[in-house]
Amino acid sequence: MSTTKPKDPTAAKRTAEMKQRLVAEGGKRMSLNLDGKRVKKLNKLVKQGIGADHSDVIRNLIDEA
């Protein structure tokens, strides 16, 4: 018997809609590679309340720049 969760049938649709909204607003989906040292720093910033999660921290710091 499989212990994996069933696939979310709406995930692909939601992802496509999110990408369309980003493009319509002039935004872009990005991928970021970080070494362990930077991940630890990012985790510290989340704990300090700079953002709710990693993406939120990065967006907030960009907005402050």
Gaussian input, Z-matrix of N, CA and C with variables (Angstrom, degrees):
# hf/3-21g

backbone

0 1
 N
 C     1     B1
 C     2     B2     1     A1
 N     3     B3     2     A2     1     D1
 C     4     B4     3     A3     2     D2
 C     5     B5     4     A4     3     D3
 N     6     B6     5     A5     4     D4
 C     7     B7     6     A6     5     D5
 C     8     B8     7     A7     6     D6
 N     9     B9     8     A8     7     D7
 C    10    B10     9     A9     8     D8
 C    11    B11    10    A10     9     D9
 N    12    B12    11    A11    10    D10
 C    13    B13    12    A12    11    D11
 C    14    B14    13    A13    12    D12
 N    15    B15    14    A14    13    D13
 C    16    B16    15    A15    14    D14
 C    17    B17    16    A16    15    D15
 N    18    B18    17    A17    16    D16
 C    19    B19    18    A18    17    D17
 C    20    B20    19    A19    18    D18
 N    21    B21    20    A20    19    D19
 C    22    B22    21    A21    20    D20
 C    23    B23    22    A22    21    D21
 N    24    B24    23    A23    22    D22
 C    25    B25    24    A24    23    D23
 C    26    B26    25    A25    24    D24
 N    27    B27    26    A26    25    D25
 C    28    B28    27    A27    26    D26
 C    29    B29    28    A28    27    D27
 N    30    B30    29    A29    28    D28
 C    31    B31    30    A30    29    D29
 C    32    B32    31    A31    30    D30
 N    33    B33    32    A32    31    D31
 C    34    B34    33    A33    32    D32
 C    35    B35    34    A34    33    D33
 N    36    B36    35    A35    34    D34
 C    37    B37    36    A36    35    D35
 C    38    B38    37    A37    36    D36
 N    39    B39    38    A38    37    D37
 C    40    B40    39    A39    38    D38
 C    41    B41    40    A40    39    D39
 N    42    B42    41    A41    40    D40
 C    43    B43    42    A42    41    D41
 C    44    B44    43    A43    42    D42
 N    45    B45    44    A44    43    D43
 C    46    B46    45    A45    44    D44
 C    47    B47    46    A46    45    D45
 N    48    B48    47    A47    46    D46
 C    49    B49    48    A48    47    D47
 C    50    B50    49    A49    48    D48
 N    51    B51    50    A50    49    D49
 C    52    B52    51    A51    50    D50
 C    53    B53    52    A52    51    D51
 N    54    B54    53    A53    52    D52
 C    55    B55    54    A54    53    D53
 C    56    B56    55    A55    54    D54
 N    57    B57    56    A56    55    D55
 C    58    B58    57    A57    56    D56
 C    59    B59    58    A58    57    D57
 N    60    B60    59    A59    58    D58
 C    61    B61    60    A60    59    D59
 C    62    B62    61    A61    60    D60
 N    63    B63    62    A62    61    D61
 C    64    B64    63    A63    62    D62
 C    65    B65    64    A64    63    D63
 N    66    B66    65    A65    64    D64
 C    67    B67    66    A66    65    D65
 C    68    B68    67    A67    66    D66
 N    69    B69    68    A68    67    D67
 C    70    B70    69    A69    68    D68
 C    71    B71    70    A70    69    D69
 N    72    B72    71    A71    70    D70
 C    73    B73    72    A72    71    D71
 C    74    B74    73    A73    72    D72
 N    75    B75    74    A74    73    D73
 C    76    B76    75    A75    74    D74
 C    77    B77    76    A76    75    D75
 N    78    B78    77    A77    76    D76
 C    79    B79    78    A78    77    D77
 C    80    B80    79    A79    78    D78
 N    81    B81    80    A80    79    D79
 C    82    B82    81    A81    80    D80
 C    83    B83    82    A82    81    D81
 N    84    B84    83    A83    82    D82
 C    85    B85    84    A84    83    D83
 C    86    B86    85    A85    84    D84
 N    87    B87    86    A86    85    D85
 C    88    B88    87    A87    86    D86
 C    89    B89    88    A88    87    D87
 N    90    B90    89    A89    88    D88
 C    91    B91    90    A90    89    D89
 C    92    B92    91    A91    90    D90
 N    93    B93    92    A92    91    D91
 C    94    B94    93    A93    92    D92
 C    95    B95    94    A94    93    D93
 N    96    B96    95    A95    94    D94
 C    97    B97    96    A96    95    D95
 C    98    B98    97    A97    96    D96
 N    99    B99    98    A98    97    D97
 C   100   B100    99    A99    98    D98
 C   101   B101   100   A100    99    D99
 N   102   B102   101   A101   100   D100
 C   103   B103   102   A102   101   D101
 C   104   B104   103   A103   102   D102
 N   105   B105   104   A104   103   D103
 C   106   B106   105   A105   104   D104
 C   107   B107   106   A106   105   D105
 N   108   B108   107   A107   106   D106
 C   109   B109   108   A108   107   D107
 C   110   B110   109   A109   108   D108
 N   111   B111   110   A110   109   D109
 C   112   B112   111   A111   110   D110
 C   113   B113   112   A112   111   D111
 N   114   B114   113   A113   112   D112
 C   115   B115   114   A114   113   D113
 C   116   B116   115   A115   114   D114
 N   117   B117   116   A116   115   D115
 C   118   B118   117   A117   116   D116
 C   119   B119   118   A118   117   D117
 N   120   B120   119   A119   118   D118
 C   121   B121   120   A120   119   D119
 C   122   B122   121   A121   120   D120
 N   123   B123   122   A122   121   D121
 C   124   B124   123   A123   122   D122
 C   125   B125   124   A124   123   D123
 N   126   B126   125   A125   124   D124
 C   127   B127   126   A126   125   D125
 C   128   B128   127   A127   126   D126
 N   129   B129   128   A128   127   D127
 C   130   B130   129   A129   128   D128
 C   131   B131   130   A130   129   D129
 N   132   B132   131   A131   130   D130
 C   133   B133   132   A132   131   D131
 C   134   B134   133   A133   132   D132
 N   135   B135   134   A134   133   D133
 C   136   B136   135   A135   134   D134
 C   137   B137   136   A136   135   D135
 N   138   B138   137   A137   136   D136
 C   139   B139   138   A138   137   D137
 C   140   B140   139   A139   138   D138
 N   141   B141   140   A140   139   D139
 C   142   B142   141   A141   140   D140
 C   143   B143   142   A142   141   D141
 N   144   B144   143   A143   142   D142
 C   145   B145   144   A144   143   D143
 C   146   B146   145   A145   144   D144
 N   147   B147   146   A146   145   D145
 C   148   B148   147   A147   146   D146
 C   149   B149   148   A148   147   D147
 N   150   B150   149   A149   148   D148
 C   151   B151   150   A150   149   D149
 C   152   B152   151   A151   150   D150
 N   153   B153   152   A152   151   D151
 C   154   B154   153   A153   152   D152
 C   155   B155   154   A154   153   D153
 N   156   B156   155   A155   154   D154
 C   157   B157   156   A156   155   D155
 C   158   B158   157   A157   156   D156
 N   159   B159   158   A158   157   D157
 C   160   B160   159   A159   158   D158
 C   161   B161   160   A160   159   D159
 N   162   B162   161   A161   160   D160
 C   163   B163   162   A162   161   D161
 C   164   B164   163   A163   162   D162
 N   165   B165   164   A164   163   D163
 C   166   B166   165   A165   164   D164
 C   167   B167   166   A166   165   D165
 N   168   B168   167   A167   166   D166
 C   169   B169   168   A168   167   D167
 C   170   B170   169   A169   168   D168
 N   171   B171   170   A170   169   D169
 C   172   B172   171   A171   170   D170
 C   173   B173   172   A172   171   D171
 N   174   B174   173   A173   172   D172
 C   175   B175   174   A174   173   D173
 C   176   B176   175   A175   174   D174
 N   177   B177   176   A176   175   D175
 C   178   B178   177   A177   176   D176
 C   179   B179   178   A178   177   D177
 N   180   B180   179   A179   178   D178
 C   181   B181   180   A180   179   D179
 C   182   B182   181   A181   180   D180
 N   183   B183   182   A182   181   D181
 C   184   B184   183   A183   182   D182
 C   185   B185   184   A184   183   D183
 N   186   B186   185   A185   184   D184
 C   187   B187   186   A186   185   D185
 C   188   B188   187   A187   186   D186
 N   189   B189   188   A188   187   D187
 C   190   B190   189   A189   188   D188
 C   191   B191   190   A190   189   D189
 N   192   B192   191   A191   190   D190
 C   193   B193   192   A192   191   D191
 C   194   B194   193   A193   192   D192

   B1=1.4546
   B2=1.5222
   B3=1.2962
   B4=1.4572
   B5=1.5231
   B6=1.3487
   B7=1.4664
   B8=1.5210
   B9=1.3377
   B10=1.4564
   B11=1.5248
   B12=1.3080
   B13=1.4616
   B14=1.5278
   B15=1.3175
   B16=1.4688
   B17=1.5263
   B18=1.3270
   B19=1.4594
   B20=1.5223
   B21=1.3182
   B22=1.4558
   B23=1.5255
   B24=1.3193
   B25=1.4667
   B26=1.5322
   B27=1.3139
   B28=1.4632
   B29=1.5268
   B30=1.3281
   B31=1.4676
   B32=1.5260
   B33=1.3078
   B34=1.4670
   B35=1.5294
   B36=1.3143
   B37=1.4671
   B38=1.5344
   B39=1.3370
   B40=1.4626
   B41=1.5251
   B42=1.3171
   B43=1.4615
   B44=1.5206
   B45=1.3235
   B46=1.4672
   B47=1.5268
   B48=1.3180
   B49=1.4651
   B50=1.5298
   B51=1.3370
   B52=1.4612
   B53=1.5354
   B54=1.3220
   B55=1.4585
   B56=1.5260
   B57=1.3304
   B58=1.4648
   B59=1.5254
   B60=1.3440
   B61=1.4675
   B62=1.5225
   B63=1.3302
   B64=1.4644
   B65=1.5194
   B66=1.3221
   B67=1.4610
   B68=1.5257
   B69=1.3217
   B70=1.4690
   B71=1.5279
   B72=1.3362
   B73=1.4650
   B74=1.5221
   B75=1.3312
   B76=1.4551
   B77=1.5207
   B78=1.3210
   B79=1.4616
   B80=1.5165
   B81=1.3093
   B82=1.4561
   B83=1.5210
   B84=1.3225
   B85=1.4556
   B86=1.5178
   B87=1.3455
   B88=1.4543
   B89=1.5242
   B90=1.3064
   B91=1.4562
   B92=1.5205
   B93=1.3276
   B94=1.4569
   B95=1.5221
   B96=1.3179
   B97=1.4591
   B98=1.5228
   B99=1.3371
   B100=1.4583
   B101=1.5175
   B102=1.3372
   B103=1.4615
   B104=1.5358
   B105=1.3143
   B106=1.4549
   B107=1.5171
   B108=1.3194
   B109=1.4619
   B110=1.5278
   B111=1.3153
   B112=1.4662
   B113=1.5261
   B114=1.3214
   B115=1.4687
   B116=1.5243
   B117=1.3310
   B118=1.4708
   B119=1.5247
   B120=1.3305
   B121=1.4668
   B122=1.5262
   B123=1.3135
   B124=1.4584
   B125=1.5269
   B126=1.3292
   B127=1.4671
   B128=1.5294
   B129=1.3305
   B130=1.4652
   B131=1.5284
   B132=1.3267
   B133=1.4651
   B134=1.5289
   B135=1.3203
   B136=1.4754
   B137=1.5273
   B138=1.3336
   B139=1.4695
   B140=1.5209
   B141=1.3420
   B142=1.4622
   B143=1.5264
   B144=1.3228
   B145=1.4570
   B146=1.5155
   B147=1.3241
   B148=1.4610
   B149=1.5300
   B150=1.3128
   B151=1.4628
   B152=1.5098
   B153=1.3191
   B154=1.4653
   B155=1.5272
   B156=1.3311
   B157=1.4619
   B158=1.5274
   B159=1.3200
   B160=1.4691
   B161=1.5266
   B162=1.3203
   B163=1.4647
   B164=1.5166
   B165=1.3118
   B166=1.4671
   B167=1.5314
   B168=1.3312
   B169=1.4695
   B170=1.5216
   B171=1.3155
   B172=1.4626
   B173=1.5265
   B174=1.3375
   B175=1.4703
   B176=1.5290
   B177=1.3269
   B178=1.4677
   B179=1.5233
   B180=1.3292
   B181=1.4634
   B182=1.5206
   B183=1.3196
   B184=1.4735
   B185=1.5246
   B186=1.3312
   B187=1.4657
   B188=1.5360
   B189=1.3214
   B190=1.4634
   B191=1.5184
   B192=1.3277
   B193=1.4761
   B194=1.5145
   A1=109.02
   A2=115.32
   A3=121.27
   A4=111.35
   A5=115.34
   A6=119.63
   A7=111.20
   A8=116.84
   A9=119.10
   A10=110.18
   A11=114.09
   A12=119.51
   A13=109.34
   A14=116.84
   A15=118.34
   A16=109.99
   A17=116.17
   A18=120.42
   A19=110.13
   A20=114.75
   A21=120.63
   A22=107.51
   A23=118.35
   A24=120.14
   A25=113.78
   A26=117.76
   A27=119.96
   A28=112.97
   A29=118.09
   A30=121.22
   A31=112.00
   A32=118.03
   A33=120.87
   A34=110.67
   A35=116.47
   A36=120.62
   A37=110.22
   A38=116.90
   A39=120.64
   A40=110.77
   A41=116.65
   A42=121.18
   A43=110.61
   A44=116.91
   A45=120.64
   A46=110.74
   A47=117.47
   A48=120.87
   A49=111.10
   A50=116.71
   A51=120.40
   A52=109.58
   A53=116.81
   A54=120.29
   A55=110.93
   A56=117.23
   A57=120.99
   A58=111.08
   A59=117.18
   A60=120.73
   A61=110.62
   A62=116.52
   A63=120.14
   A64=111.10
   A65=116.70
   A66=121.40
   A67=109.92
   A68=117.00
   A69=121.17
   A70=111.37
   A71=116.35
   A72=121.42
   A73=112.59
   A74=117.40
   A75=121.07
   A76=112.99
   A77=116.35
   A78=121.04
   A79=112.49
   A80=114.87
   A81=121.12
   A82=109.54
   A83=116.52
   A84=121.59
   A85=107.54
   A86=116.68
   A87=120.41
   A88=111.11
   A89=114.78
   A90=122.67
   A91=107.40
   A92=116.14
   A93=119.76
   A94=109.78
   A95=116.82
   A96=122.15
   A97=108.76
   A98=116.75
   A99=121.53
   A100=109.77
   A101=115.92
   A102=119.51
   A103=108.60
   A104=116.35
   A105=121.53
   A106=114.21
   A107=116.58
   A108=121.12
   A109=110.50
   A110=116.35
   A111=119.92
   A112=111.78
   A113=117.60
   A114=120.28
   A115=109.88
   A116=116.85
   A117=120.41
   A118=110.55
   A119=116.24
   A120=119.70
   A121=110.88
   A122=116.08
   A123=120.49
   A124=110.85
   A125=117.18
   A126=121.23
   A127=110.78
   A128=116.28
   A129=120.96
   A130=110.42
   A131=116.77
   A132=120.95
   A133=111.26
   A134=116.85
   A135=120.20
   A136=109.42
   A137=116.76
   A138=120.82
   A139=111.81
   A140=117.03
   A141=121.56
   A142=111.87
   A143=116.70
   A144=120.26
   A145=115.20
   A146=117.13
   A147=120.28
   A148=110.11
   A149=115.75
   A150=121.90
   A151=110.26
   A152=116.17
   A153=121.45
   A154=112.29
   A155=116.91
   A156=122.30
   A157=107.88
   A158=116.16
   A159=120.10
   A160=112.10
   A161=116.67
   A162=119.83
   A163=111.19
   A164=116.29
   A165=120.98
   A166=110.55
   A167=117.56
   A168=121.20
   A169=110.03
   A170=116.88
   A171=120.48
   A172=110.30
   A173=117.36
   A174=120.06
   A175=111.26
   A176=116.96
   A177=120.41
   A178=111.99
   A179=117.04
   A180=119.96
   A181=111.96
   A182=116.66
   A183=119.67
   A184=109.42
   A185=117.16
   A186=120.71
   A187=111.51
   A188=116.91
   A189=120.94
   A190=112.89
   A191=117.10
   A192=120.55
   A193=111.74
   D1=136.65
   D2=-178.08
   D3=-77.36
   D4=138.58
   D5=178.17
   D6=-106.47
   D7=4.48
   D8=179.50
   D9=-79.19
   D10=151.75
   D11=178.18
   D12=-73.25
   D13=146.73
   D14=176.39
   D15=-66.75
   D16=148.69
   D17=179.47
   D18=-65.49
   D19=145.31
   D20=176.07
   D21=-80.29
   D22=114.03
   D23=-176.50
   D24=-68.58
   D25=-15.02
   D26=-178.78
   D27=-100.31
   D28=-2.53
   D29=-175.08
   D30=-60.35
   D31=-46.92
   D32=-177.99
   D33=-63.29
   D34=-40.71
   D35=179.79
   D36=-64.93
   D37=-44.29
   D38=-179.73
   D39=-63.64
   D40=-41.44
   D41=179.56
   D42=-63.16
   D43=-44.29
   D44=178.99
   D45=-63.52
   D46=-41.41
   D47=179.17
   D48=-64.85
   D49=-40.26
   D50=178.95
   D51=-63.39
   D52=-43.39
   D53=179.61
   D54=-63.30
   D55=-40.48
   D56=177.78
   D57=-61.52
   D58=-41.33
   D59=178.54
   D60=-64.19
   D61=-42.98
   D62=179.09
   D63=-60.35
   D64=-48.07
   D65=-178.16
   D66=-63.62
   D67=-41.24
   D68=-179.89
   D69=-61.90
   D70=-31.00
   D71=179.80
   D72=-92.40
   D73=5.78
   D74=-179.13
   D75=81.45
   D76=14.28
   D77=-178.68
   D78=-89.66
   D79=-178.17
   D80=-178.34
   D81=-155.04
   D82=137.41
   D83=174.30
   D84=-82.88
   D85=133.17
   D86=-175.28
   D87=-129.86
   D88=152.99
   D89=174.55
   D90=-113.20
   D91=146.33
   D92=-175.42
   D93=-136.50
   D94=130.14
   D95=176.07
   D96=-101.47
   D97=125.80
   D98=178.85
   D99=-127.55
   D100=141.81
   D101=174.60
   D102=-78.05
   D103=171.53
   D104=-176.84
   D105=-58.90
   D106=-37.37
   D107=-179.97
   D108=-62.18
   D109=-43.72
   D110=-179.34
   D111=-71.87
   D112=-34.20
   D113=176.36
   D114=-62.65
   D115=-41.57
   D116=177.50
   D117=-61.66
   D118=-41.48
   D119=177.96
   D120=-64.35
   D121=-41.16
   D122=178.60
   D123=-63.78
   D124=-42.32
   D125=176.53
   D126=-60.46
   D127=-39.61
   D128=179.19
   D129=-63.20
   D130=-41.02
   D131=178.92
   D132=-64.59
   D133=-36.93
   D134=176.24
   D135=-63.74
   D136=-45.57
   D137=179.44
   D138=-62.93
   D139=-30.45
   D140=178.87
   D141=-77.63
   D142=-7.77
   D143=177.87
   D144=87.22
   D145=15.10
   D146=178.51
   D147=-65.65
   D148=-28.28
   D149=177.69
   D150=-161.57
   D151=165.45
   D152=-177.76
   D153=-75.82
   D154=-27.41
   D155=179.39
   D156=-153.41
   D157=-178.58
   D158=-176.44
   D159=-57.54
   D160=-47.54
   D161=-178.69
   D162=-62.39
   D163=-41.01
   D164=-179.49
   D165=-64.45
   D166=-40.46
   D167=177.10
   D168=-60.06
   D169=-47.74
   D170=-177.93
   D171=-62.55
   D172=-45.04
   D173=178.68
   D174=-61.53
   D175=-43.96
   D176=-179.54
   D177=-62.91
   D178=-41.65
   D179=178.93
   D180=-67.10
   D181=-36.28
   D182=176.26
   D183=-65.25
   D184=-41.98
   D185=-179.74
   D186=-62.80
   D187=-32.24
   D188=179.61
   D189=-77.98
   D190=-18.50
   D191=-176.11
   D192=-72.17

